C-alpha cells in the first residue's frame, strides 16, 4: 500500500473511531483483548469464533441463520 493510501485509510479509521468510539472499527488482525464477561455457548468452536469465549453478558445478541442451522439448540444451551 502506498503512503497516500495508508494516510487516507488511517484518517478514515481515526474519524470513525472518534465519531463512534474506540472499538467501533479496527484493522483485520489487530488483537484487542477485551475484559468482557461471557456466557459459554456450549460449542467450543463458536466460543472461539466469538472471540471472548461466548455470548457477552449484559448485552443484546442476535442469533441468525437459515432453518435447521442450530439457532434454537445454541439458545437452549445458553
For each residue, the residues with C-beta under 8 A, 3 or more apart:
1: 5 6 9
2: 5 6
3: 6 7
4: 7 8
5: 1 2 8 9
6: 1 2 3 9 10
7: 3 4 10 11
8: 4 5 11 12
9: 1 5 6 12 13
10: 6 7 13 14
11: 7 8 14 15
12: 8 9 15 16
13: 9 10 16 17 25 26 27
14: 10 11 17 18
15: 11 12 18 19
16: 12 13 19 20 24 25
17: 13 14 20 21 22 24 25
18: 14 15
19: 15 16 24
20: 16 17 24 25
21: 17 24
22: 17
23: 26 32 34
24: 16 17 19 20 21
25: 13 16 17 20
26: 13 23 30 32
27: 13 30
28:
29:
30: 26 27
31:
32: 23 26
33:
34: 23 52
35:
36: 52 56 57
37: 56 57 58
38: 47 50 52 53 54 55 56 57
39: 54 55 56 57 78
40: 47 53 54 78
41: 46 47 50 54 55 74 77 78
42: 74 77 78
43: 46 47 74 77
44: 47 48
45: 48 49
46: 41 43 49 50 74
47: 38 40 41 43 44 50 53 54
48: 44 45 51 53
49: 45 46
50: 38 41 46 47 53 54 55
51: 48
52: 34 36 38 56
53: 38 40 47 48 50
54: 38 39 40 41 47 50 78
55: 38 39 41 50 61 78
56: 36 37 38 39 52 59 61
57: 36 37 38 39
58: 37
59: 56
60:
61: 55 56
62:
63: 71 74 75
64: 71
65: 69 70 71
66: 69
67:
68:
69: 65 66
70: 65 73 74
71: 63 64 65 74 75
72: 75 76
73: 70 76 77
74: 41 42 43 46 63 70 71 77 78
75: 63 71 72 78
76: 72 73
77: 41 42 43 73 74
78: 39 40 41 42 54 55 74 75
